Amino acid sequence: MASRTISLKDIFKLIPSNRIMDMIPLIKVELIVEISFETFGQVQYKDENGRPWIKEFSGSKWAKELYFRELGEVSFSVFVNNQYLKEGRRLKLIKKVDNEIIDQAEFQLSGDKLFEGWFKLG
């Protein structure tokens, strides 16, 4: 008896993924953090399946793209390290839905604490 191997191409032929994806358009949501100085911190958000995530970042900008079938409440919050006690620095949280800004908030850091947060949007 001859054994036949199944290739990955054969498996993809069995699954009509294009038809499934075309029926329900996905909604693109972008979560963006912009900080006026280089730092590190954490971002807390919920993904497409409602699972909570906390991600660390470093730098002056962080962004995440999520794709939803149905748009529910999308919120996120940011915890920022201000180890050099910089005063008057700004933090901007932006939420875009299908490349259109839906919600945005700007916060000013007080400069008297090493850690600032949680700043929340949504």
C-alpha positions, 0 to 999 in steps of 0.5 A: 500500500502506497502512503500519500503525504498531504501538503500544506497546500492541500489543506488550504484548498479544503478551507474556504477562508476567503469566503468566511472573511468576506462575509463579515468585515472586520473593524480595525481599532488602533490604540496609540500612546504618545509621550513627549519623552523617552521612558518605559511603562505598561499598557493595559487593554482587552483584545478581540476575545475580551482577554485582558493584556498588560504589555510593557513598552519603552520609547516615546510611542506605542501602538497596537492594532486590533480587529473586531467583528463587532465593536464593543467597548474598547478601553485601555490604560497606561502606567508611565515611569517618570524616573527623572521627575520631568515636569510639564511632560505630556502623555496622549492616548488615542483610539482610532476606529477604521483610521478615524480618531474616535477618542483622545485624551491628553494628560500632563505629568506632575513631575513629583512621582517616579511612577505616574498612572494609570491614565485611562481612555474609554 
